[in-house]
Amino acid sequence: MARVFLSYAREDVDTARKLAGVLVEAGQTVWWDRHVHGGANFSAEIDRELKNAQIVMVLWSNSSIASAWVQDEAAEGRDSGRLVPAILDSVKPPLGFRQLQCVDLSAWDMIGRTEPIEDLLAAISKMAGDAEATEPAAASTPISICVLPFVNLSDDSEQEYFSDGITEDIITDLSKLSALSVVARNSAFTFKGKVIDVKEVARTMDVSHVLEGSVRKAGSRLRISAQLIAGDTGRHLWAERYDRDLTDIFEIQDEISHAIAEALQLKLLPEERKAIEDRGTSNVDAYRLYLMARKHWVGGLTGDVRRDEAIVRICQQAVTLDPGYAQAWALMALGQTELRAWHGKDADALGAAERALSINPDLPEPLCVKALYLEEEGRLAEANSLIDTAVRLGSDSWEVNREAARMLFRQGRIAEAIPYFERAVKLSNTDFHNPVMLITCYTAIGDTEAAKRAARLTLERSERALAQDPTNGPAIANGASALALLGEVDRAREWIERGLLLDPDNQYLRYNVACLLSAQLGDDEAAMDVLEPFFDQVKTASQLKHVEADPDMNRLRVKPRFQTMLAATSERVGLQPAQIQPSEMVQS
C-alpha cells in the first residue's frame, strides 16, 4: 500500500480528517499535519514527510487554491510525478495544475467508500505502482550543494555582471542533474559580498557541499578558480584554476559542471549531459551582452525607464550577433513589455516573444508576454491557458509567477493571485513590487497580520534599493505604502512629497502613490490629482484592467472626476470600462 501525504487548507480540516480515516481503513498509510509532534520543527517535519511519501494528495477547494503552503506541496508532488489531485466544491484547480486529471469529490457525502472514493483509491494504486516500477532499489539521500556567488577579482568593478552571470549559469547547469539538490539562486546570493564560513553556510542552507570561486577578466583573458568543499568538515574535495581565452568560457563552465559531478560520484544521464552543454548560443560576445542585460533586469531598478531601455538596447545587440539566441529575444520582450505597460512607450514586445518561442518553444517567459497580448485582445481563455503552460514550464521563474499573479489580479481573482505573488517574492530578494502587491491583496481578503508582514518586507527592500539610488521613485512609493500601513503616516507623507519631486514623470510611482493616498490615507482629491497625469499616459488595456480590478481604487470608483478620467482613457485605448464590484474582487 502507498504512503500518502495529504495536503489541504485549514478550512477543510473536517473533510481531510474523514478522508484520511477512509483511506486508512482501505489499507493506505496517510500522513497529514495532525501527526506533527508537539515541539517539533513544523516546516522540517512536513518537508521530511513530503519527501518520503509515495503519493502527494492535494484537496483543491476555494480555500486551498489561495494557500501558498498547499500550492508548494502540490508543486512538489507534480514536479516529482507523485501528485494525485482531488477537487472539492467543484472548484477549478489553480494555474499550473489544470492539465492533471482530478478526482471529483464534490459529491462525496464523507461517509464510507462511495464511487468517488473508489476512483481516488484507483488513482492512488496506479500512481503507487508506477512509482514502485521506476524507483531505484536502494534510494539514497540526495547530495546537495550551495553555489556561492563567484567573487569578481577583475580590476573593473563593472565586470561583476560577468561573475554573477557565470555563477547563475553554474547553478542552472547543476540543477539539471536529477541526483543533485541545488540551492536556488536567490538564496545563494544572500551571501554575496559577505565574509562567510563554509561550514556555517552548509548548516544554514542544510546542504552537504558548497562551491565557491572567483572570476578575473582582463580584456580577452579569463581566469576562473573554483573549489568544491565538504560542508561538514570544510575539506576541499576538488579545486581547479582555468587560465583561458574568453572564447573558452562555455568549455570552462562545462568542465566545472562535469568535474563537480565526478567529484560527487554522480552519473550523468545522456539527456542531462546534453542539457548542461546547451548554452543557447555559441557566440561569446552575444553571451556577454546577455549577461549584462540580465544583470540590469535582476539587479536594476524596477520601474526605472532607463533600466528597461538599456535592457532592450543590449539585447538587440546580442541578437544581432546571434539571431538564434532565444534567451536574449525573451529578455528583450520582457524589457519591451515594461516599456509599453508602465512607461507609455510604443514598444512591440510580441515580435521578440514570438521569435524566442520559434527558437525554443519551452521558454516560459515569452509565453507570458504573448498571454498579455491575448488578454488585451479579449481572448481571455487562450491567455489563461498560455499562463498555465508557462507556470508548468517555469514554476521557479520569478517572471512567470509575477505575470501569473498580475493576470489573476486583473481578473479580480485576488485570493488566487496571492500564492503567485508570494512565490515571486521568495524568488527575488531585490523585488519590492510584489511585496507591495501582497499588502493590497491581504488587505482585500481581511488578513491584517499578513498585510503587516508584507509591509515590513516592502519597507526593508525599498530602503535597500534607496540606499543604492535615493531617487528611485517606485521604491519611494512602495516604501511610503508600507510606512502608512505600519502607522508611520507622517513619514509616509514625507516620502510621497519627495517621490513626486524627484521622479514626477514615473507612471509606476504616480499610480502607487494614488493608491496609498486614497486607500490608506483617505485623501481622494489628492489621489486624483496624482492620477490625472497617469491616465494621460495609459496606452494599454492591461494597465486599465489593473486599475479597474484594484481594491485600492474602491473609494475612488464613486467619484465623478475619477469616472470621467476612467471613461476617457477607456475610450482612447478602445476598452469598455469593466463593471467589477468590490465584492467580486476578492473572490477566490
Secondary structure, DSSP 8 states (H G I E B T S, - for coil): --EEEEE--GGGHHHHHHHHHHHHHTT-EEE-GGG--TT--HHHHHHHHHHH-SEEEEEE-TTGGG-HHHHHHHHHHHHTT-EEEEESTT----TTSTTS--EE-TT--SSSS-HHHHHHHHHHHHHHHHHHHHS-TT----EEEEE---EE-SS-GGGHHHHHHHHHHHHHHHHT-TTEEE--HHHHGGGTT----HHHHHHHHT-SEEEEEEEEEETTEEEEEEEEEETTT--EEEEEEEEEEGGGHHHHHHHHHHHHHHHTT----HHHHHHHH--S-S-HHHHHHHHHHHHHHHHS-TT-HHHHHHHHHHHHHHHHH-TT-HHHHHHHHHHHHHHHHHS-----HHHHHHHHHHH-TT-HHHHHHHHHHHHHTT-HHHHHHHHHHHHHH-TT-HHHHHHHHHHHHHTT-HHHHHHHHHHHHHH-TT--HHHHHHHHHHHHHT-HHHHHHHHHHHHHHHHHHHHH-TT-HHHHHHHHHHHHHTT-HHHHHHHHHHHHHH-TT-HHHHHHHHHIIIIIT--HHHHHHHHHHHHHH---HHHHHHHHH-GGGGGGTT-HHHHHHHHHHHHHHT-------HHHHT--
